[in-house]
Amino acid sequence: MTGETATDRRVVHGAIRAALIGVGLVVALSSFYVAPRLGLVNTAANQSSGTGTDQLSGGPAAGGPAAGGPAAANAPGGGAGGGAGAGAKNAGGGAAAAASSAQCASGKNGGSTDVGVDGHTVHLAATEVESGIGSSFLAPVRFGMLAVLQKTNRQGGVCGRQLQLTLKDDGWDAQRGKQFIDNFIQSNNYFALAVVPSSEGLNAASGGQDLDNAQDPVTGSSGIPVVGTDGMLNSQYSDPNIWPVAASTATSMRIMARDAHNRHAKTFGLVYNKTYKFGVEGAGAFKAQVGRDGGSISDGCLVALEAGQTSYKDQVNAFNGKCGNQSGHPVDFVALLLEPQTAETWLQDGPFMGITSSGAGEGAGGPQPLFDDNFGSACGQICGNMMVWTSFYPPIFPYDQRAEVQQFKSDLCSVDSHCDVDADSAFTEGGYVGMALLVKALKDTGANLTRANLKATLDSMSYTSGLAGTLNYKPGNHYANLSMVAFRDTYGQQFTGFQVVQNSQQSDPCSSCRDGSI
């Protein structure tokens, strides 16, 4: 951290990010046309704003210093993320893995083995969120992805093949995102989808079986792998073509409810975003867990917010009157299942936050979208002592003492000049872990890189990054991350960062539960 205040960092960070989006300081760009089959990427396309398509490879990144500087030193072991994931194995067995590795020198790979793969390049794609309400916490994810991609390419790529990533901003819009994913599939230009920070479009594509039905004209098979997702929605875990790295929103809400219950909370309030699917799914999981633990949520203390409003004053007043100090029987704990922009608007009118005027109560909590330095700075005093949860180990004490966490921060700073802020974001770190999982799986698959072989590799992987618990994937079970750790929002004269809640890490109390939406 520099000597600037957290508020200053947030303002400068937001202004520079907006400027970068506006001028389109990205590498090569492409255009898409909605048609039965799409044209090849046009690297001579016009310069793009944040709503265009970015094609990223190993060059310098927008918004950061040129890759290859002091912060971009190679990690021991040669793998993305510092050689983590040594426990991963190739589905074809030890002999096959050894044979593949022997053929993986540059120029000695399998050549054009599948869609989007040739002897020199593996083409990847993703939808992202650089605009709209979701950009408040999802925009920096691209830097986590790019940190791993550039590092991998500097180290020679995978089997002598460089990785190239095409990003398309869908504004966190379900139908737009689905169309962009369909475009990626129909173009037959991309081998796999990487991380896909925009959960809404991915959910729509999964629900429409677009991923399952993706035709592979090279091998004659179907299905496109989607590797390293953020886990916001339940569909990411049930789809056999998606491998999430984060704990689900449902998991985070069950853990939050159980943790408050263990601290003697009996009555609960829940304020959730009803516009986006993560809100209604997470609300269903939270309410179900409260019931399993013998707690209660009265109708007046269950508040559904439409995202994007300029004020929720009337709803805040009603909530305070029924669930806060004015009610005479305030609830013991308040959960805020919101993304940052809606949360900031809700909090500006002074809602009850789970602590009574006498100092009793178990406070308030929020899921991974609120584990974000920018949100903490914007929220201010009202968020002081609020607990936020993440399924990754951030560069915050004591986790900042880990070599893998230090490597994450170093790699991120090689591509993101605002890494001090962006590193303290669950989704930025998830983008890094997700891309590192994909790189490890590509390496383990070896020279004969096909979608089918990659899927088989992933479904037998045990991946240890040092940035989360070990992720174990099996066919039909992609619930690899089931634990979270809590941090407390600290506030003095200003937001002073997140502080770990000792002994807070815990697993999903009902990991086999498939709670429905509220």
N, C-alpha and C positions, 0 to 999 in steps of 0.2 A: 504494500500500500504506500502511496505517496502521502504528502502532508495535506492534500486537499480533503475537504469534508466529503462524507458519503453523499450528501445532497448535491454537492458540486459535481462529483463523479457521475451521478445519475443524469444531471442536466446535460453535461458535456457529452456523455455517452449517447444519450438520445438524440442530441442535435447532430452529432457526427454520423450516427447511423442513418438518420433521415437524409443527411446530405449525400451519403454514399449511395443510398437507394435512389435518390433523385438523379444523380449524375450517372449512375450505372457503371461504377468502377469495378467491372467484373472482367473475367477472362473472355474466352470465345463465347458467342451467343448463337441461339438458334430460334427458328420459328416453327410452329406446328399448325397444321391445317386439319380440320375435322373432315375426315374422309374414310372410306372403308380401309384404305391402306395409306400410310403417311409417308411423306418424303424424307430423305436423309437429312440429318442435321446440317444446316447451312452455317458454316463457321464464318461466313462473310456477311452475316445478317447485320441489320442496323443495331446500334448500341441500345441497350435495354434499360428500362427502369426496374425497380424492384418487382414489378409485376410481370416481367418477361422471363425468358429462359436463360439460365446461366450454364455454361459448359466449363467445368472445372477440372484441371489436371494438376500437374506438379509445379505450376508457376507461382509467382508471388500472389498473395491473397488480397482481396479488397479489405481495406480497413486495417491492415497490419503491415509490419516490416517484411521485407523479402524473406522468403523461406531460406533456411540454410545458415542463418545467423547464429549467435552464441546460444540462443534459447532453443535452437532446433537440433541439438546434438543427438546423434543416434543412441538409442538405448541398447544395452547388452542383450544379446540373443537374437537381434535382427527382426523381431516381430513388432507390429504396432502395439503401442502401449507398453513398451519395455519388455517384450518377449513373454508377456503373460499368457496364460492358457496352455501351459505345457502338458496339462492333463488331457487335452483334446486328442482324439484318435480318429483315424480314417476308417470309414465303415467297411472298406474292402480288406482290412486286416493289415498286419505289420509288413508282410512281404510286399503287398501292393503299394503301401505307403512308401516303403524304401525304394521301390522301383520308380515310382512317380518322382520322388525327390531327386533321384539320379538323373532324371531327364529334364530337370527344371532350370538348368542354366539358360542364359539368354541365347535364343536361336535354336534351342534344343527342346522346346515345348511341343505340344501337339498341334500347333497352328490353329486353323479355324475349326475348332472342335464343336462349336454350338453358336446359337444366335448371339450376336454381340461380342463375339470372341474371335480374335485372330492371333497371329504369332507375336504381335506387338502390343495389343491393347485389349482390356476388358472394359466394355462400355456399361455403365451403371446409370440409373436414373432415380429421381425421387420428386415428390411434391413437397413443398415447404410453405412456411407462412412468414412472408416479409411485409404483409399489409393486413389491415383489418384488426379486429379486437384480439385475435390470438397472437399477433406479433409481439404483444407485451411480454410474453414469456417464451414464445417459440422462435422468434427471429434469430437469436444467437446460436441455435442448434447447428446451423450450417458451419459455424466455425469449429465446433467439436468434430464434425465429420471431416472437414477440410484438414484439420490438424493431423488426423491419422492418414488421410489420403496422400497428402504431400510428403509426410514422413516415409510412407511405404514406397512412393515413387522415387524418393531420393536414395532409398536403399536398394533400388533395382526393380521395384515392382513385385509381382507375383509370378514366378516361373518366367522371368524375363519380359512379362507383359506389364505395361503401365496401366494404371487405373484412371479412367476418365468418368467424371460424374456430371450429369445434366440435371439441373434443378428447375422446377417450374413452380412459381408462386400461385397458390389457389386461394389465398385469403382465408383459409380455414373454412371454405365453403364446400359442403358435401357433394353437390352435383358437379361443381366445377372441378373439384379434385378427382372425382370418379372419371370425368371425361378426360382429364389429363393422363390419368393412369391407363385408361383405355387407349389413348393415343400412343403412349409408350409401348404398350403391348402390341398394338396393331402395326406399328412401324417396323417390327422385327429388327430393331437396331440395338436393343438393350438385353443384356444377359440376365440381370437381376435388378430388383429395386432395393435401394440402400437406405435404411433407417426410416425414411418417409415421415418426417416430423409432423405432417398434417394428418391428424388422426381421422377427421370427419370424412374426407374423401376416400381414405383407405377403408374405413368401415363400410362405406357405400359400395366400393368395388368388391370387397369381401362378401357382403350380403348378396350382391348380384352374381356371385360365382365367377366374376371376371378373371380372378387370379387362377382359379381351377381350370377355366376353359382356355387360358392362353395357349395358343397353338405354337408348337415348336417345329418349323418346317425342316430343320436340319436333322433332328433325331426322330421326328414323328411322334414325340410324346406331347403332353400338355401340362400346363402349370408353370407359373413364374415364381421363383423364390423372393420373399420380402424379408430382409434380414436386419435385425437390430432395432426393432421399433420401440416406441416409448411406452407401450402398454396401457395407454389411457382407457381403452375400451375392451370389453370382454371378447369381442370378435377376434381380436388379435391373438388370443390364446386358443380359440377353438378352430381356427383355420389352419389346415395342415401345411399351408404354404407360407405362414408367417411365424417368425421366431423373435419374440420380444425379449428385451434385456431388463426392462424396468418392472417393478411390481405394479399391478393393475390399480386403477382408481378404486375398484371395489375392495381390494386388499387393504389399501391405505385407509379407507373409511371404516372397515371392520377393526383394524388395529387401533384406530383413533377412538372408536367407541369402547373397545375392551380396555384400553389404557385409562380412559376417564372412569370407567366402571371400577377398575382396580384402585382408583384414587377416591372411591366412595361416591361417585356421581350416581344419582338415581333418576333425576329428571334432566331432559336434554332439549336443546333448541338446535334446529338445523336450517341454515339459509343456503339455498343451492341455486345454481344456474340451470334454468329449465330450457334454455335455447339450444344448448349443445348436449350431445349424448353423454359425455362424461359426467355431467351434472345429474341427469336422471338415473343413470346406472349407479353412480356412487351413492346417491340419496337412497335408492332402494337397498343397497348393501348396508348402509349405516342404520337405517330404520330397522332392518331385519336383525342386525347384531344387537342393537339396543334391546329389542324384544327378547332375544335369546338369553341376554344377561339379566333380564328381569327389570329393565328400566322402562321409561315411558317418554313419549313425545306427544304433547297435546296438539290438536289441530292448529291452534293459534301460534304455536312455536315451530311450525313447519312452514317455512316461507320460500316460495318459488319466485325467482326474479327473472324477468325478461332482460337479456343482455343488451347493453348499448344505451340505456336510459341516462339522462342527464341528472336525475335525482330519484331517490327512493325514500324521500322524507316521510311520506304518508305511511309506507310500510314499516319504516324504522319506528315511527311513533306507535303504530299498532303493536309491533313486536315488543317494544319496551313496556307498553301498558299491560300486555298479557303475560310476558315472560321475564321482564326485568324488575328493577327495584319498585316501579310504580304498581306492579301487580300485587305486591304483598307476599308473593310466593315465587321468587325468581328461580329460574332453572339453575341446575348445578354446573352445566357445561354447554358451550355453544360451539357448533361446528360450522365453519365457513367453506362450503364446497363451491368455490368461485374461482374464476381466472382473475388476474390482477386488476384489469381495468374495472370490471364490475365490482370487485371487492373494494377498490379505492372509493368508488362512488357511494357504495353502501355505507362505508365507514365514516364518510365525511359528515354525516348527520348524527353521529354519536349513539350508535346502537349499544344495547347491553352486551357486554363481552364476558359474561360468566363469573364476574366478581361483584359481590354485593357491596352496598355502601358501608357495611360493617367489615368488609374484607374477607368474607366467607366465599366459598365457591371454588370450582376447579378450572375456571378460566375458559379460554377459547383455543381452538386448534384449526389448522388448515392443511390440505394435502399438497402434493408436489408442485402444482403451479404457483403456489405462494412461497415456496422455498426459492426465493429469488431476491438478490441484493437490491434490484431496482424497486421491487415492491416494498421491501422493508424501509427504504429511504422515503418513498412516497407516502407510505402509511403513517409514519410518524408516531407520536406518543400513544395513540389509542391502541396500537399493536404491541406496545411494550409488554413483554412476558408471554405473548401468544406463542403457542407451540406449533411449529410446522414440521412436516415429515418428509423424508427422502429415502429412496431405496439405494442410494449411492453414498460413498464416503467422500465428502468434499474436502477442499484444501483449507480446512478449519481445524484447530486443535481439538482432539489429539491426532486426527487423521492426517493432518499436514506433515506429520513426522514420517509417514510411510513413503518409501521410495517410489511406489507406483503412483501415488497421489501427487508427489512432486514432479514426476515425469509428465503426468496429465497437464499440470499447470504450465510446465515449460513448453510442452508441445502446443498448447492452446495459445500461449503468448507469442509463438513463432508466426501465427497467422492472424491474431486478433489483438489490436492495440488497446483494447478495453478488456483484456483478460482478467484484470483484478475484479471487475464487476461480473463479467460473464461466467467466470469459474465458479462463483457461488450461486449457481443455478442448477437445479436437478436435471433440467432438460438439456442444457448444454453438455453436462457431463454424460448424460444418457446418450447423446449423439456421438460422443467420443467412444464410449463403450460399445455402442451398436456397430459403428464402423470397424472398430478393432475386432469384434466378433466375426464380421464378414471377412475381413482380411485373413484372420486365422483359419477360417473355414476354407477359403480359397486356397491357401497354402497347403492345408491338410488334404484337400482334394487332389492337388497335384497337376501334372501336365495335361491329363485327359479331362479338361474342364467342361463338364456338361451340367445342365440344370439338375438332371436326375442324380448325378454323382454328388453335386453340392448338397442336395437335399438329404441324401443318405449320410453324408458326413455330418451335417448339422444334427440329424436325429440320433447321432451316437456321441455327441460332444459333451464333455465336461469342461467348462471354460472358467478359468480363474484369472481375473484381471487385476485383483488387488483393489479395485474400486467398488466392489460389491461382493456379496457372498458368491461362492462357486455356483455357476449356472449349469444345471444338468438338464439336457433335452432328451426326450424319448419320443418315438412315434406315437402320436395321439395325445401327448402331454407336453405342452410348451410352457407350462407354468413353472418357469425356472427360477424366478425371483419372487420370494414370498415373505421377505422381511424388510423392515424399515427402522430408521433411527430418527429420533426427534431432536430438534434444535429450538432454542428459545430466542425470540426476537428481543434484542437488548436495546434499551433507549436511555440516554442521559439527557444532555441538551439537544441531542440529535440521535438518529439511528447509528448504533455502533457495531452492527453486525449480528451474526447468529452465534449462539453459544450452545454447545452440545448439552443435552440433558443426560446426565450420568445414568447408566444402566437402563436406558430407554429402548435399546434395540430389541425388537421382538418380532415373532412370526405371525402370520395370518392366523387368527384363532379359529377360523373355519375355512381352511383352504379348499376343502372339497365342496363347499357351498357354492351354488350357482344362483345367487339372489337375483331376482328380476328387477327391472326398473321400477321406480316409484309410480 
